[in-house]
Amino acid sequence: MFLIVAHHYVVNSGLTLVDGPMYANPTSWKELFLFVFGAWGKIGINCFVLITGYFMCTSHITVKKYLKLLIEIIFYKLVIYFIFLLSGYEPFSVKGFISAVLPITDVAQGFTSCFLLFYLCIPFLNIMIEHLNEKQHLYLLLLLSFIYIFFGTFRVMGMGVDMNYVSWFMVIYLMAAYIRKYPKEIFEKERFWKWMMIGTVSLAVLSVVVCVWIGSHLNLRLAYFFVTDSNTFLAVVTALSAFMYFKNLKMKNSKFINTVAASTFGVLLIHANSDTMRRWLWQDVLHNVEVYDTAYLVPHAVLSVLAIYVICTIIDYLRIRFIEKPFFVFWDKHESVLVSKYRTIESAICRKLQIGED
């Protein structure tokens, strides 16, 4: 998530606009630093979904789990929208209100909307995974990798693949599920995956630098060509290598890490909440474009991302403690009654549908 925030520091602040400062002299040390600093967003997304797939492929989606996710999304959309509205920073509009009220608004590229829909697919994915044997699972992964990764990487000569995050998350989920369900000796080699991670991260950095240099000579915007989206080969293998290394890293159970990890999604929901939040945060508060021409660019970038991560984590920790936990204490007490009412309504609808068919 830290990498995703760093990515947003660069791409959501106006720095990478056509007339932005990063393309005035793309091979200077400032541009190269920012291009590399912001190159890891799609890799971070892949890591996020790999973790989800690794644990959820042997688990079950319950009403409570999904409700936690849904309420968290709605809470931040509404609260942040009304803060901007009541402060006068954002004028009221029907479109803005609808966007704030609905948890799902952008299925084309919106990560949050796509993740919410993808989560609903997990029970069906798990049924499929359970009924596939290892060879079928592997062949399916190879087929999907060819469709999504090969064509996603070589987007030239008319080749390419249009996809949204919902379908791509399913591919990543199947990768993680294969690792979890079919243990191999190679999957457990911490040293191997450490060097794979170092190697792929180095290749990612090199690809950005080389593509910036080539792009500067051809007057093209090529910096993130090999990591421009989650389904490019380098973005996939870098995320997979990092995931495998940390999966095998021997660590003691840490209450601190678990507490911070519980707020990871909240960090995303707060700092990338809307276009209004992006404008307020990166342009009006942090002034990323203006800082570019100062000697404080590097510390400003690093400390800004760190501060955003820490502040958003604290905010979400308070939400969990004082809103989410009390709500689900109430939910646990009344869940049986609520579920019973839902089942009654569901049965009544099914009976009416059956009568209609007869």
Backbone hydrogen bonds in HBPLUS format (Angstrom, degrees):
<---DONOR---> <-ACCEPTOR-->    atom                        ^
c    i                          cat <-CA-CA->   ^        H-A-AA   ^      H-
h    n   atom  resd res      DA  || num        DHA   H-A  angle D-A-AA Bond
n    s   type  num  typ     dist DA aas  dist angle  dist       angle   num
A0005-VAL N   A0001-MET O   2.94 MM   4  6.26 157.1  1.99 152.0 157.1     1
A0006-ALA N   A0002-PHE O   3.00 MM   4  6.27 157.3  2.05 147.0 153.3     2
A0007-HIS N   A0003-LEU O   2.93 MM   4  6.16 149.9  2.03 141.9 150.2     3
A0008-HIS N   A0004-ILE O   2.99 MM   4  6.31 153.4  2.06 146.3 153.0     4
A0009-TYR N   A0005-VAL O   2.93 MM   4  6.23 141.1  2.08 144.6 156.0     5
A0010-VAL N   A0007-HIS O   3.19 MM   3  5.49 130.5  2.45 100.8 112.2     6
A0011-VAL N   A0007-HIS O   2.97 MM   4  6.23 176.4  1.97 161.7 160.9     7
A0012-ASN N   A0008-HIS O   2.99 MM   4  5.07 152.7  2.07 130.7 135.8     8
A0017-LEU N   A0014-GLY O   3.47 MM   3  5.39 169.0  2.48 102.3 104.8     9
A0022-MET N   A0015-LEU O   3.35 MM   7  5.82 156.3  2.41 155.2 158.4    10
A0020-GLY N   A0017-LEU O   2.79 MM   3  4.55 160.0  1.83 104.9 109.7    11
A0024-ALA N   A0021-PRO O   3.23 MM   3  5.29 163.0  2.26 105.1 110.2    12
A0028-SER N   A0025-ASN O   3.10 MM   3  5.94 167.7  2.11 135.0 135.0    13
A0032-LEU N   A0028-SER O   3.05 MM   4  6.28 170.3  2.06 159.6 162.6    14
A0033-PHE N   A0029-TRP O   2.91 MM   4  5.97 156.0  1.96 142.3 149.1    15
A0034-LEU N   A0030-LYS O   3.02 MM   4  6.27 166.4  2.04 151.6 154.7    16
A0035-PHE N   A0031-GLU O   2.78 MM   4  5.97 163.6  1.81 157.5 162.5    17
A0036-VAL N   A0032-LEU O   3.02 MM   4  6.12 165.1  2.04 148.1 151.9    18
A0037-PHE N   A0033-PHE O   2.78 MM   4  5.88 161.2  1.81 151.1 157.7    19
A0038-GLY N   A0034-LEU O   2.94 MM   4  5.99 147.5  2.05 146.0 152.4    20
A0039-ALA N   A0036-VAL O   3.23 MM   3  5.16 169.1  2.24 110.7 111.3    21
A0044-GLY N   A0040-TRP O   2.89 MM   4  6.03 151.9  1.97 147.6 155.3    22
A0045-ILE N   A0041-GLY O   3.04 MM   4  6.39 149.1  2.14 144.5 152.7    23
A0046-ASN N   A0042-LYS O   3.10 MM   4  6.38 158.6  2.15 143.5 148.3    24
A0047-CYS N   A0043-ILE O   3.03 MM   4  6.35 156.6  2.09 148.7 154.9    25
A0048-PHE N   A0044-GLY O   2.96 MM   4  6.17 158.5  2.00 148.7 154.6    26
A0049-VAL N   A0045-ILE O   3.06 MM   4  6.38 156.3  2.12 153.6 158.5    27
A0050-LEU N   A0046-ASN O   2.87 MM   4  6.05 151.9  1.95 148.8 157.4    28
A0051-ILE N   A0047-CYS O   3.03 MM   4  6.26 159.7  2.07 153.1 156.9    29
A0052-THR N   A0048-PHE O   3.19 MM   4  6.45 156.4  2.25 137.9 144.5    30
A0053-GLY N   A0049-VAL O   2.82 MM   4  6.04 165.2  1.84 153.2 156.4    31
A0054-TYR N   A0050-LEU O   2.90 MM   4  6.03 157.9  1.95 148.9 154.9    32
A0055-PHE N   A0051-ILE O   3.29 MM   4  6.48 155.8  2.35 149.3 153.4    33
A0056-MET N   A0052-THR O   2.85 MM   4  5.81 162.3  1.88 155.9 162.0    34
A0057-CYS N   A0053-GLY O   3.11 MM   4  5.60 145.5  2.23 138.4 141.8    35
A0059-SER N   A0056-MET O   3.08 MM   3  4.69 163.9  2.11 100.4 104.3    36
A0066-TYR N   A0062-THR O   3.10 MM   4  6.36 170.0  2.11 156.3 158.3    37
A0067-LEU N   A0063-VAL O   2.82 MM   4  5.88 153.8  1.88 146.7 155.3    38
A0068-LYS N   A0064-LYS O   2.94 MM   4  6.12 151.6  2.03 146.9 153.5    39
A0069-LEU N   A0065-LYS O   3.29 MM   4  6.61 158.9  2.34 144.5 148.9    40
A0070-LEU N   A0066-TYR O   2.86 MM   4  6.11 166.5  1.88 155.4 159.4    41
A0071-ILE N   A0067-LEU O   2.83 MM   4  5.84 170.1  1.84 152.8 155.8    42
A0072-GLU N   A0068-LYS O   3.10 MM   4  6.12 156.0  2.16 140.7 147.4    43
A0073-ILE N   A0069-LEU O   3.16 MM   4  6.37 159.4  2.20 147.6 152.5    44
A0074-ILE N   A0070-LEU O   2.98 MM   4  6.23 171.6  1.99 156.4 158.4    45
A0075-PHE N   A0071-ILE O   2.80 MM   4  5.79 160.0  1.84 148.3 154.6    46
A0076-TYR N   A0072-GLU O   3.24 MM   4  6.41 171.0  2.24 148.9 149.8    47
A0077-LYS N   A0073-ILE O   3.07 MM   4  6.24 159.8  2.11 151.1 157.4    48
A0078-LEU N   A0074-ILE O   2.97 MM   4  6.07 170.1  1.98 155.7 158.0    49
A0079-VAL N   A0075-PHE O   2.93 MM   4  5.98 169.7  1.94 155.9 158.8    50
A0080-ILE N   A0076-TYR O   3.10 MM   4  5.77 160.6  2.14 136.6 142.6    51
A0081-TYR N   A0077-LYS O   3.13 MM   4  5.98 150.7  2.22 133.0 141.9    52
A0082-PHE N   A0078-LEU O   2.95 MM   4  6.12 168.8  1.96 156.5 158.7    53
A0083-ILE N   A0079-VAL O   2.99 MM   4  6.18 146.4  2.10 145.6 155.2    54
A0084-PHE N   A0080-ILE O   3.11 MM   4  6.32 166.6  2.13 151.0 153.2    55
A0085-LEU N   A0081-TYR O   2.86 MM   4  6.07 150.5  1.95 144.9 154.7    56
A0086-LEU N   A0082-PHE O   2.82 MM   4  5.77 171.7  1.83 145.5 148.2    57
A0087-SER N   A0083-ILE O   3.05 MM   4  5.98 144.7  2.18 140.0 149.3    58
A0089-TYR N   A0084-PHE O   3.02 MM   5  5.14 120.8  2.38 152.3 162.3    59
A0090-GLU N   A0084-PHE O   3.09 MM   6  5.36 161.9  2.13 125.8 123.8    60
A0088-GLY N   A0085-LEU O   3.15 MM   3  5.31 151.0  2.24 101.2 110.0    61
A0097-PHE N   A0093-SER O   2.93 MM   4  6.15 158.1  1.98 152.0 158.0    62
A0098-ILE N   A0094-VAL O   2.92 MM   4  6.12 166.9  1.94 155.7 158.9    63
A0099-SER N   A0095-LYS O   2.97 MM   4  6.11 158.2  2.02 146.3 152.8    64
A0100-ALA N   A0096-GLY O   3.02 MM   4  6.20 142.5  2.16 138.7 148.4    65
A0100-ALA N   A0097-PHE O   3.13 MM   3  5.09 121.2  2.49  92.3 107.0    66
A0101-VAL N   A0097-PHE O   2.95 MM   4  6.19 148.4  2.05 149.4 158.0    67
A0102-LEU N   A0098-ILE O   2.96 MM   4  6.02 167.0  1.98 156.2 158.8    68
A0114-CYS N   A0110-GLY O   3.08 MM   4  6.15 165.0  2.10 152.6 157.4    69
A0115-PHE N   A0111-PHE O   2.79 MM   4  5.93 156.2  1.84 154.1 161.2    70
A0116-LEU N   A0112-THR O   3.02 MM   4  6.18 154.6  2.08 148.2 154.5    71
A0117-LEU N   A0113-SER O   3.11 MM   4  6.41 155.7  2.18 147.2 153.1    72
A0118-PHE N   A0114-CYS O   2.76 MM   4  5.91 160.2  1.80 150.2 156.9    73
A0119-TYR N   A0115-PHE O   2.92 MM   4  6.00 149.7  2.01 141.8 149.0    74
A0120-LEU N   A0117-LEU O   3.08 MM   3  5.33 130.0  2.34 101.7 114.2    75
A0121-CYS N   A0118-PHE O   2.87 MM   3  5.14 140.3  2.03 104.6 117.0    76
A0122-ILE N   A0119-TYR O   3.28 MM   3  5.40 152.7  2.36 101.3 108.9    77
A0124-PHE N   A0121-CYS O   3.08 MM   3  5.49 121.7  2.43 109.7 123.6    78
A0125-LEU N   A0121-CYS O   2.93 MM   4  6.18 155.1  2.00 155.1 163.2    79
A0126-ASN N   A0122-ILE O   2.85 MM   4  6.03 157.9  1.89 158.1 163.2    80
A0127-ILE N   A0123-PRO O   3.14 MM   4  6.38 146.4  2.25 136.3 144.6    81
A0128-MET N   A0124-PHE O   3.07 MM   4  6.34 161.1  2.11 146.5 151.1    82
A0129-ILE N   A0125-LEU O   2.85 MM   4  6.09 163.6  1.87 152.9 157.6    83
A0130-GLU N   A0126-ASN O   2.92 MM   4  6.00 154.7  1.98 142.8 149.3    84
A0131-HIS N   A0127-ILE O   3.23 MM   4  6.45 139.9  2.40 140.8 150.2    85
A0131-HIS N   A0128-MET O   3.10 MM   3  5.28 129.9  2.37  99.6 112.6    86
A0132-LEU N   A0128-MET O   3.04 MM   4  6.24 118.8  2.43 145.1 161.1    87
A0132-LEU N   A0129-ILE O   3.36 MM   3  5.25 150.6  2.46  96.3 104.5    88
A0137-HIS N   A0133-ASN O   2.92 MM   4  6.11 161.6  1.96 159.0 164.8    89
A0138-LEU N   A0134-GLU O   2.92 MM   4  6.12 160.3  1.96 150.4 155.4    90
A0139-TYR N   A0135-LYS O   2.90 MM   4  6.11 163.9  1.92 152.0 156.4    91
A0140-LEU N   A0136-GLN O   2.93 MM   4  6.06 155.7  1.99 146.2 152.9    92
A0141-LEU N   A0137-HIS O   3.01 MM   4  6.27 155.0  2.08 144.9 151.7    93
A0142-LEU N   A0138-LEU O   2.92 MM   4  6.22 157.0  1.97 151.4 157.6    94
A0143-LEU N   A0139-TYR O   2.94 MM   4  6.15 158.6  1.98 148.0 153.6    95
A0144-LEU N   A0140-LEU O   2.91 MM   4  6.12 170.5  1.92 154.2 156.7    96
A0145-SER N   A0141-LEU O   2.80 MM   4  5.87 151.0  1.89 145.2 154.1    97
A0146-PHE N   A0142-LEU O   2.98 MM   4  6.15 153.0  2.06 142.3 149.0    98
A0147-ILE N   A0143-LEU O   3.03 MM   4  6.34 160.5  2.06 150.1 155.3    99
A0148-TYR N   A0144-LEU O   2.82 MM   4  5.91 172.7  1.82 153.3 155.8   100
A0149-ILE N   A0145-SER O   2.71 MM   4  5.03 138.5  1.88 126.9 141.0   101
A0150-PHE N   A0145-SER O   3.17 MM   5  6.73 150.3  2.27 150.6 158.7   102
A0152-GLY N   A0148-TYR O   3.05 MM   4  5.47 124.2  2.37 112.6 127.1   103
A0153-THR N   A0149-ILE O   2.87 MM   4  5.85 132.4  2.10 140.6 149.6   104
A0153-THR N   A0150-PHE O   3.27 MM   3  5.32 136.9  2.46  95.6 106.7   105
A0154-PHE N   A0150-PHE O   3.03 MM   4  6.23 170.6  2.04 155.9 158.2   106
A0159-MET N   A0156-VAL O   2.88 MM   3  5.37 163.6  1.91 122.1 124.6   107
A0168-TRP N   A0164-ASN O   3.24 MM   4  6.45 164.9  2.27 151.5 155.9   108
A0169-PHE N   A0165-TYR O   2.75 MM   4  5.70 160.1  1.79 150.5 154.9   109
A0171-VAL N   A0167-SER O   3.36 MM   4  6.79 146.5  2.48 141.9 149.7   110
A0171-VAL N   A0168-TRP O   3.03 MM   3  5.15 120.8  2.40  99.2 113.6   111
A0172-ILE N   A0168-TRP O   3.08 MM   4  6.46 163.8  2.10 157.8 160.9   112
A0173-TYR N   A0169-PHE O   2.81 MM   4  5.93 153.7  1.88 145.2 153.4   113
A0174-LEU N   A0170-MET O   3.00 MM   4  6.22 152.6  2.08 143.4 149.5   114
A0175-MET N   A0171-VAL O   3.10 MM   4  6.47 145.9  2.22 144.5 154.0   115
A0176-ALA N   A0172-ILE O   3.04 MM   4  6.40 164.4  2.07 155.5 157.9   116
A0177-ALA N   A0173-TYR O   2.89 MM   4  6.09 155.2  1.95 148.3 156.2   117
A0178-TYR N   A0174-LEU O   3.00 MM   4  6.12 149.9  2.10 140.3 147.2   118
A0179-ILE N   A0175-MET O   3.16 MM   4  6.50 160.3  2.20 150.5 155.2   119
A0180-ARG N   A0176-ALA O   3.01 MM   4  6.26 154.0  2.08 147.4 154.5   120
A0181-LYS N   A0177-ALA O   2.79 MM   4  5.85 159.3  1.83 150.2 156.2   121
A0182-TYR N   A0178-TYR O   2.93 MM   4  5.69 157.0  1.99 147.4 152.0   122
A0187-PHE N   A0184-LYS O   3.09 MM   3  5.21 131.1  2.34  97.5 110.5   123
A0188-GLU N   A0185-GLU O   3.12 MM   3  5.53 152.2  2.20 108.4 116.5   124
A0189-LYS N   A0186-ILE O   3.49 MM   3  5.56 172.6  2.49 106.7 108.8   125
A0193-TRP N   A0189-LYS O   3.13 MM   4  6.42 166.4  2.15 155.4 158.6   126
A0194-LYS N   A0190-GLU O   2.90 MM   4  6.07 139.6  2.06 145.5 157.4   127
A0195-TRP N   A0191-ARG O   3.16 MM   4  6.45 161.8  2.19 151.2 153.7   128
A0196-MET N   A0192-PHE O   2.91 MM   4  6.17 146.1  2.03 142.3 153.2   129
A0197-MET N   A0193-TRP O   2.87 MM   4  5.91 154.6  1.94 137.7 144.0   130
A0198-ILE N   A0194-LYS O   2.97 MM   4  6.26 162.8  2.00 147.8 152.4   131
A0199-GLY N   A0195-TRP O   2.85 MM   4  5.90 158.4  1.90 141.5 148.1   132
A0200-THR N   A0196-MET O   2.86 MM   4  6.00 165.1  1.89 151.8 155.5   133
A0201-VAL N   A0197-MET O   2.91 MM   4  5.95 160.8  1.95 149.8 155.6   134
A0202-SER N   A0198-ILE O   3.00 MM   4  6.07 156.1  2.06 141.3 148.2   135
A0203-LEU N   A0199-GLY O   2.92 MM   4  6.16 151.7  2.00 143.2 151.3   136
A0204-ALA N   A0200-THR O   2.87 MM   4  6.08 151.9  1.95 143.6 151.2   137
A0205-VAL N   A0201-VAL O   2.97 MM   4  6.28 158.9  2.02 150.3 155.3   138
A0206-LEU N   A0202-SER O   2.87 MM   4  6.09 164.3  1.90 149.0 153.9   139
A0207-SER N   A0203-LEU O   2.77 MM   4  5.93 154.8  1.83 147.6 154.7   140
A0208-VAL N   A0204-ALA O   3.12 MM   4  6.37 152.8  2.20 144.6 150.7   141
A0209-VAL N   A0205-VAL O   3.07 MM   4  6.39 166.5  2.09 155.8 158.8   142
A0210-VAL N   A0206-LEU O   2.90 MM   4  6.04 173.5  1.90 158.8 160.7   143
A0211-CYS N   A0207-SER O   2.91 MM   4  5.88 159.4  1.96 141.5 148.2   144
A0212-VAL N   A0208-VAL O   2.88 MM   4  6.01 149.2  1.98 146.3 154.7   145
A0213-TRP N   A0209-VAL O   3.06 MM   4  6.31 159.2  2.10 147.3 152.6   146
A0214-ILE N   A0210-VAL O   2.87 MM   4  6.18 164.0  1.90 155.1 159.3   147
A0215-GLY N   A0211-CYS O   2.82 MM   4  5.80 161.6  1.86 142.4 148.7   148
A0216-SER N   A0212-VAL O   2.92 MM   4  6.07 145.9  2.04 144.0 152.6   149
A0217-HIS N   A0214-ILE O   3.09 MM   3  5.35 132.0  2.33 102.0 114.5   150
A0218-LEU N   A0214-ILE O   3.02 MM   4  6.30 141.7  2.17 148.0 159.6   151
A0219-ASN N   A0215-GLY O   2.78 MM   4  5.46 110.4  2.26 139.4 152.9   152
A0220-LEU N   A0215-GLY O   2.87 MM   5  4.51 156.0  1.92 129.2 135.7   153
A0225-PHE N   A0222-LEU O   2.96 MM   3  5.18 157.6  2.01 131.4 127.4   154
A0227-VAL N   A0224-TYR O   3.06 MM   3  5.12 145.9  2.18 103.5 114.0   155
A0228-THR N   A0224-TYR O   2.53 MM   4  4.69  97.5  2.20 160.2 162.3   156
A0232-THR N   A0229-ASP O   3.28 MM   3  5.84 162.4  2.31 121.7 120.6   157
A0236-VAL N   A0232-THR O   3.04 MM   4  6.30 151.0  2.13 155.6 164.5   158
A0237-VAL N   A0233-PHE O   2.96 MM   4  6.23 174.2  1.96 164.0 163.5   159
A0238-THR N   A0234-LEU O   3.05 MM   4  5.90 154.8  2.12 139.8 147.0   160
A0239-ALA N   A0235-ALA O   3.24 MM   4  6.15 160.0  2.28 132.2 138.0   161
A0240-LEU N   A0236-VAL O   2.86 MM   4  6.01 162.9  1.88 153.4 159.1   162
A0241-SER N   A0237-VAL O   2.91 MM   4  5.90 157.6  1.96 140.0 146.0   163
A0242-ALA N   A0238-THR O   3.04 MM   4  6.21 164.4  2.07 148.8 153.0   164
A0243-PHE N   A0239-ALA O   2.88 MM   4  6.03 162.1  1.91 150.0 155.6   165
A0244-MET N   A0240-LEU O   2.93 MM   4  6.08 163.9  1.95 149.4 153.4   166
A0245-TYR N   A0241-SER O   2.97 MM   4  6.15 154.1  2.03 146.3 153.5   167
A0246-PHE N   A0242-ALA O   3.06 MM   4  6.28 173.6  2.07 156.1 157.1   168
A0247-LYS N   A0243-PHE O   2.86 MM   4  5.96 142.6  2.00 144.9 156.4   169
A0248-ASN N   A0244-MET O   3.24 MM   4  6.36 145.5  2.36 138.4 144.9   170
A0248-ASN N   A0245-TYR O   3.19 MM   3  5.42 128.2  2.47  99.2 111.4   171
A0249-LEU N   A0245-TYR O   3.05 MM   4  6.18 116.5  2.47 137.0 154.0   172
A0258-ASN N   A0254-SER O   3.06 MM   4  6.24 164.7  2.08 148.2 152.8   173
A0259-THR N   A0255-LYS O   2.91 MM   4  6.03 149.3  2.00 142.8 151.3   174
A0260-VAL N   A0256-PHE O   2.95 MM   4  6.23 164.5  1.98 155.8 159.3   175
A0261-ALA N   A0257-ILE O   2.79 MM   4  5.90 160.3  1.83 150.6 157.2   176
A0262-ALA N   A0258-ASN O   3.06 MM   4  6.13 141.3  2.21 136.6 145.1   177
A0263-SER N   A0260-VAL O   3.06 MM   3  5.53 150.4  2.15 110.2 118.8   178
A0264-THR N   A0261-ALA O   3.13 MM   3  5.12 167.9  2.14 108.0 111.1   179
A0267-VAL N   A0263-SER O   3.00 MM   4  6.36 143.2  2.14 152.1 161.5   180
A0267-VAL N   A0264-THR O   3.14 MM   3  5.27 126.7  2.44  97.3 110.2   181
A0269-LEU N   A0265-PHE O   3.00 MM   4  6.34 163.6  2.03 152.4 156.8   182
A0270-ILE N   A0266-GLY O   2.98 MM   4  6.10 144.9  2.10 148.4 156.0   183
A0271-HIS N   A0267-VAL O   3.13 MM   4  6.22 165.0  2.16 154.1 154.4   184
A0272-ALA N   A0268-LEU O   3.03 MM   4  5.62 152.4  2.11 146.3 152.6   185
A0278-ARG N   A0274-SER O   2.99 MM   4  6.30 159.0  2.04 149.0 154.9   186
A0279-ARG N   A0275-ASP O   2.95 MM   4  6.15 159.1  2.00 146.8 152.0   187
A0280-TRP N   A0276-THR O   2.93 MM   4  6.10 164.9  1.95 150.8 155.3   188
A0281-LEU N   A0277-MET O   2.81 MM   4  5.84 168.3  1.83 154.2 157.7   189
A0282-TRP N   A0278-ARG O   3.01 MM   4  5.81 155.6  2.07 144.3 149.7   190
A0283-GLN N   A0279-ARG O   3.10 MM   4  5.27 142.3  2.25 124.7 135.6   191
A0284-ASP N   A0279-ARG O   3.16 MM   5  6.59 152.0  2.24 151.4 159.3   192
A0285-VAL N   A0280-TRP O   2.91 MM   5  6.12 129.8  2.17 151.0 165.5   193
A0286-LEU N   A0281-LEU O   3.04 MM   5  6.19 156.5  2.10 151.8 159.0   194
A0288-ASN N   A0282-TRP O   3.09 MM   6  5.97 171.8  2.09 178.6 178.8   195
A0291-VAL N   A0287-HIS O   2.97 MM   4  6.18 157.8  2.02 159.5 166.4   196
A0292-TYR N   A0288-ASN O   3.17 MM   4  6.32 132.2  2.41 140.4 151.8   197
A0292-TYR N   A0289-VAL O   3.25 MM   3  5.26 136.6  2.45  94.8 106.5   198
A0294-THR N   A0291-VAL O   2.92 MM   3  5.30 161.2  1.95 123.5 124.6   199
A0300-HIS N   A0296-TYR O   2.87 MM   4  5.76 152.4  1.95 151.5 160.6   200
A0301-ALA N   A0297-LEU O   2.88 MM   4  6.06 157.7  1.93 153.3 158.8   201
A0302-VAL N   A0298-VAL O   3.05 MM   4  6.28 174.7  2.06 163.5 163.3   202
A0303-LEU N   A0299-PRO O   2.87 MM   4  5.73 163.0  1.90 146.7 152.2   203
A0304-SER N   A0300-HIS O   2.92 MM   4  5.68 148.0  2.03 136.7 145.8   204
A0305-VAL N   A0301-ALA O   3.17 MM   4  6.28 167.1  2.19 146.9 149.9   205
A0306-LEU N   A0302-VAL O   3.01 MM   4  6.19 162.3  2.04 148.9 154.5   206
A0307-ALA N   A0303-LEU O   2.81 MM   4  5.85 159.5  1.86 143.2 149.4   207
A0308-ILE N   A0304-SER O   2.92 MM   4  6.10 161.9  1.96 150.2 155.0   208
A0309-TYR N   A0305-VAL O   3.00 MM   4  6.18 161.2  2.04 146.9 152.2   209
A0310-VAL N   A0306-LEU O   2.95 MM   4  6.19 165.0  1.97 153.1 156.9   210
A0311-ILE N   A0307-ALA O   2.86 MM   4  5.96 173.9  1.86 156.9 159.0   211
A0312-CYS N   A0308-ILE O   2.93 MM   4  5.90 166.0  1.95 149.0 153.7   212
A0313-THR N   A0309-TYR O   2.97 MM   4  6.02 148.5  2.07 140.3 149.4   213
A0314-ILE N   A0310-VAL O   2.99 MM   4  6.26 156.8  2.04 151.1 156.8   214
A0315-ILE N   A0311-ILE O   2.97 MM   4  6.25 162.4  2.00 151.7 156.5   215
A0316-ASP N   A0312-CYS O   2.94 MM   4  6.12 161.9  1.98 146.0 150.9   216
A0317-TYR N   A0313-THR O   2.84 MM   4  6.00 150.6  1.92 145.4 154.2   217
A0318-LEU N   A0314-ILE O   3.03 MM   4  6.28 157.0  2.08 150.3 155.2   218
A0319-ARG N   A0315-ILE O   3.00 MM   4  6.33 148.8  2.10 142.6 152.0   219
A0320-ILE N   A0316-ASP O   2.88 MM   4  6.13 162.4  1.91 152.8 156.5   220
A0321-ARG N   A0317-TYR O   2.98 MM   4  6.18 162.5  2.01 148.2 153.2   221
A0322-PHE N   A0318-LEU O   2.92 MM   4  5.90 168.3  1.94 150.3 153.7   222
A0323-ILE N   A0319-ARG O   2.87 MM   4  5.22 142.7  2.01 138.9 145.2   223
A0324-GLU N   A0319-ARG O   2.94 MM   5  6.29 162.2  1.97 147.2 153.2   224
A0325-LYS N   A0320-ILE O   2.89 MM   5  5.87 161.5  1.92 157.6 159.8   225
A0327-PHE N   A0323-ILE O   3.08 MM   4  6.09 156.1  2.14 145.0 152.3   226
A0328-PHE N   A0324-GLU O   3.00 MM   4  6.23 159.4  2.04 155.7 160.8   227
A0329-VAL N   A0325-LYS O   2.95 MM   4  6.16 131.5  2.19 145.3 158.7   228
A0330-PHE N   A0326-PRO O   3.16 MM   4  6.45 159.3  2.20 146.7 150.8   229
A0331-TRP N   A0327-PHE O   2.85 MM   4  6.17 150.9  1.93 139.3 149.0   230
A0332-ASP N   A0328-PHE O   2.90 MM   4  5.84 160.5  1.94 133.8 138.3   231
A0333-LYS N   A0329-VAL O   3.26 MM   4  6.47 147.2  2.37 139.7 147.6   232
A0334-HIS N   A0330-PHE O   3.16 MM   4  6.40 143.4  2.30 146.7 156.4   233
A0334-HIS N   A0331-TRP O   3.11 MM   3  5.24 125.8  2.42  98.7 112.4   234
A0335-GLU N   A0331-TRP O   2.66 MM   4  5.31 112.9  2.11 153.8 167.6   235
A0338-LEU N   A0334-HIS O   3.03 MM   4  6.28 166.6  2.05 159.3 163.2   236
A0339-VAL N   A0335-GLU O   2.78 MM   4  5.90 169.2  1.79 161.2 164.1   237
A0340-SER N   A0336-SER O   2.92 MM   4  5.93 150.7  2.01 136.7 145.4   238
A0341-LYS N   A0337-VAL O   3.00 MM   4  6.27 154.1  2.07 146.9 153.0   239
A0342-TYR N   A0338-LEU O   3.02 MM   4  6.28 154.9  2.09 144.7 152.0   240
A0343-ARG N   A0339-VAL O   2.84 MM   4  6.11 158.5  1.89 151.8 157.4   241
A0344-THR N   A0340-SER O   2.97 MM   4  6.20 151.0  2.05 143.9 151.9   242
A0345-ILE N   A0341-LYS O   3.02 MM   4  6.30 161.9  2.05 150.2 154.0   243
A0346-GLU N   A0342-TYR O   2.83 MM   4  6.04 160.3  1.87 151.5 157.9   244
A0347-SER N   A0343-ARG O   2.84 MM   4  6.00 158.5  1.88 147.4 152.6   245
A0348-ALA N   A0344-THR O   2.99 MM   4  6.20 156.3  2.04 146.2 152.7   246
A0349-ILE N   A0345-ILE O   3.00 MM   4  6.26 159.1  2.05 151.5 156.4   247
A0350-CYS N   A0346-GLU O   3.00 MM   4  6.23 159.7  2.04 147.8 153.7   248
A0351-ARG N   A0347-SER O   2.90 MM   4  6.13 153.7  1.97 148.4 155.4   249
A0352-LYS N   A0348-ALA O   3.06 MM   4  6.29 157.0  2.11 146.8 152.5   250
A0353-LEU N   A0349-ILE O   2.93 MM   4  6.19 156.4  1.99 150.0 156.7   251
A0354-GLN N   A0350-CYS O   2.90 MM   4  6.09 151.2  1.99 143.8 152.0   252
A0355-ILE N   A0351-ARG O   2.89 MM   4  6.15 155.1  1.95 147.6 154.3   253
A0356-GLY N   A0352-LYS O   2.93 MM   4  6.15 155.4  1.99 145.4 152.3   254
A0357-GLU N   A0353-LEU O   3.01 MM   4  6.29 150.8  2.10 144.5 151.6   255
A0358-ASP N   A0354-GLN O   2.98 MM   4  6.28 154.9  2.05 147.8 154.7   256
